[in-house]
Amino acid sequence: MLSCPVHPQSTVKCWVVEKEAELILDPDHSEPPQQSEKSFNPHRVVVYLTLLAALLAFWGLGNNDFWDDEAFTAVYGRNLIRTGTLIGWDGRNLMDYGMMGFVNEDMIKTFAPRLQYLVAGLSLQIFGDSTAGGRFLFVFIGLFAIPLAAAWFKHEFDSDEFWIVALILALSVPYLLYIRQVRYYPLGLTSFYGFLWIWAVIGRARHFRWWFLLGMVSLYLLISSQYLYAAGAVAVAIISLVRPRYRNRRNLIFLAAIVLVGLASATWILIFSNSGLLEQTVDSGTTAQFSKFARLMFMVPRDAVRFEFFPVGMLLFAAGGAMVLGRARITHLRSILLALAYGMGIVTAVSIFSPQIPGSTTTDADMRYYVLLIPLSAVIGAKIYELLRETGFRGVPELFLVILISSNVLTLNFLGRIGLHSRLVQYVGEVMNDYTTGSEAVSRYIEEEISTEECIFIVPTYMNTIQLYYHPEHKFCGLVTNQAPFAKKHAGELRADLFWENAVPDYVIAGGRPPDQMSQLLTELYGRNTYELEAVLPVFWANVTRPEIPWRSFSPIAIQDPLVHGVLIFHRTSEPAHPPTIGALEIEKYIHF
């Protein structure tokens, strides 16, 4: 039996945490049933598993620098706390993405899931302006997805095995990777499963008005985290109406309010907040939109398996257990099919509204919009565990959990290029080994070798964002073109070399570009012998710390030839023969991929 610490003061604290967990998992009862000391307490197990996930998530939190999207969020969060607005200009540099600029004429980012910037700013302010400080609050919030997903499972499927959801999720490497990001992912995960928990209990819980208010708050947080996640939540709520338990007055009132808030939010986003999205949709036409949707509906289920969001092989265990049980399998199979329907509802709703436009060269879906499937796969795994327990075969349910948690066998990825791995072992090995990434090597070089008055240009251009966070005192040039919306209005207060047309960098830092290609480019831009190769950093240039497993390396990547796969540092040795001769859009196409 799991028990609280012996020390009296610790015992009181543990009792309080346990009671809070029981309130989440059993909101219908003011006093949970009394249990003897020797009985198994699943509420306490959920608490302990959440603490285990916290240990794994906070361990080595500051090992690797932010990758580009994290740095982007961190800089805007820092600017938000400092100025009260989502302004890209900090008085020295301009945080933007793409040379044309994704901010308005006042350099304000007009559309984005805004809650992430506020959380980033607060985390940096409270826990320190550092990598670990920026990530701390996101991890803390993301951990609540574990008890909330377990609570939803308990009430949705009337199950006493809800602690299995917590077990699978707490040891899920995709989940741990995503909640460690300075992005909207952990905020969306927690608010989504908090919303589903409220949806599951509001029809029977006491004090409907308070639960209704809590539900509206969770929906607001969900929309503020990522509107696509809110679309997924509405889809789940609508699909759940196939169950008579949800067709009651309270749930229907709550659903009506959800739909109204959703329509109002969609109107605001499309007309005021992000009118460009509506224009893009209208301009592309109905055929293109349907083609986009159809392609995503193919790509996302495939990539949910490949990115290890959904270990599809666990359905083979479900099929085997169902064959053994016969008619007794029906209840479990209905629950599994309902959970799968919820998953397809999420995929469908998000794909309809997704801003991703898959092109002929697009090989992967934007799986960051579908991270809600990770806890849902834990829910399905828990139902399969329950089904296997009823077969009466000793050890089979436990074997299923061990395979599911400790390896990627059930994702079937071992059959392809990814190979057979234990993600949990890889993850623990990574957090124990603070190795130097390419962006960290660049950061160290800038700090030690480049003065704050020398201008720096980095290619690929999206790699600028990382250094803009870590070196706000340095000057980065060629960030945008003078065709950007704010170029004329604020030209007088901005450094001229921020614009590509005026940029004459003192240093050009390039990753993944052969020296001859970069030398030819610099010659075309500024004339012969203007730049010389000063240094080569023998580290793999690309960012390998993204949360997507197919794009992540859990250990340093050894490179054979630093000139091909390392980082090149070019230094300007003379005045250029002429200003840049390639237009901004051409240069971005040439050096960006």
Stockholm file with secondary structure:
# STOCKHOLM 1.0

chainA/1-593         MLSCPVHPQSTVKCWVVEKEAELILDPDHSEPPQQSEKSFNPHRVVVYLTLLAALLAFWGLGNNDFWDDEAFTAVYGRNLIRTGTLIGWDGRNLMDYGMMGFVNEDMIKTFAPRLQYLVAGLSLQIFGDSTAGGRFLFVFIGLFAIPLAAAWFKHEFDSDEFWIVALILALSVPYLLYIRQVRYYPLGLTSFYGFLWIWAVIGRARHFRWWFLLGMVSLYLLISSQYLYAAGAVAVAIISLVRPRYRNRRNLIFLAAIVLVGLASATWILIFSNSGLLEQTVDSGTTAQFSKFARLMFMVPRDAVRFEFFPVGMLLFAAGGAMVLGRARITHLRSILLALAYGMGIVTAVSIFSPQIPGSTTTDADMRYYVLLIPLSAVIGAKIYELLRETGFRGVPELFLVILISSNVLTLNFLGRIGLHSRLVQYVGEVMNDYTTGSEAVSRYIEEEISTEECIFIVPTYMNTIQLYYHPEHKFCGLVTNQAPFAKKHAGELRADLFWENAVPDYVIAGGRPPDQMSQLLTELYGRNTYELEAVLPVFWANVTRPEIPWRSFSPIAIQDPLVHGVLIFHRTSEPAHPPTIGALEIEKYIHF
#=GR chainA/1-593 SS CCCCCSSHHHHHHHHHHHHHHHHHHCTTCSSCCCCCTTSCCHHHHHHHHHHHHHHHHHTTTTSSCCCHHHHHHHHHHHHHHHHSSCBSBCSSCBCCSSTTCSSCTTSBCCSSCTHHHHHHHHHHHHHCSSHHHHHHHHHHHHHTHHHHHHHHHHHHTTCSCTHHHHHHHHTCHHHHHHHTSSSSHHHHHHHHHHHHHHHHHTTTSSCHHHHHHHHHHHHHHHHHHCHHHHHHHHHHHHHGGGSGGGCSHHHHHHHHHHHHHHHHHHHHIIIIICHHHHHHHHHHHHHHHHHHHHHHHHHHHHHHHHTTSSCTTHHHHHHHHHHHHGGGGHHHHHHHHHHHHHHHHHHHHHHHHCCCCCCTTCCSCCGGGGTTHHHHHHHHHHHHHHHHHHTTCTTHHHHHHHHHHHCSGGGTGGGSSSCCCCHHHHHHHHHHCCCCCHHHHHHHHHHHHCCTTSEEEEESGGGHHHHHHHCTTSEECCCBCTTSTTTTTTTTTSCGGGBGGGCCCSEEEEESCCHHHHHHHHHHHHCTTSEEEEEEECSCCSCCCCSCGGGCCSSCCCCSCHHHHSEEEEEECSCCSSSCCSCHHHHHHHHCC
#=GC SS_cons         CCCCCSSHHHHHHHHHHHHHHHHHHCTTCSSCCCCCTTSCCHHHHHHHHHHHHHHHHHTTTTSSCCCHHHHHHHHHHHHHHHHSSCBSBCSSCBCCSSTTCSSCTTSBCCSSCTHHHHHHHHHHHHHCSSHHHHHHHHHHHHHTHHHHHHHHHHHHTTCSCTHHHHHHHHTCHHHHHHHTSSSSHHHHHHHHHHHHHHHHHTTTSSCHHHHHHHHHHHHHHHHHHCHHHHHHHHHHHHHGGGSGGGCSHHHHHHHHHHHHHHHHHHHHIIIIICHHHHHHHHHHHHHHHHHHHHHHHHHHHHHHHHTTSSCTTHHHHHHHHHHHHGGGGHHHHHHHHHHHHHHHHHHHHHHHHCCCCCCTTCCSCCGGGGTTHHHHHHHHHHHHHHHHHHTTCTTHHHHHHHHHHHCSGGGTGGGSSSCCCCHHHHHHHHHHCCCCCHHHHHHHHHHHHCCTTSEEEEESGGGHHHHHHHCTTSEECCCBCTTSTTTTTTTTTSCGGGBGGGCCCSEEEEESCCHHHHHHHHHHHHCTTSEEEEEEECSCCSCCCCSCGGGCCSSCCCCSCHHHHSEEEEEECSCCSSSCCSCHHHHHHHHCC
//
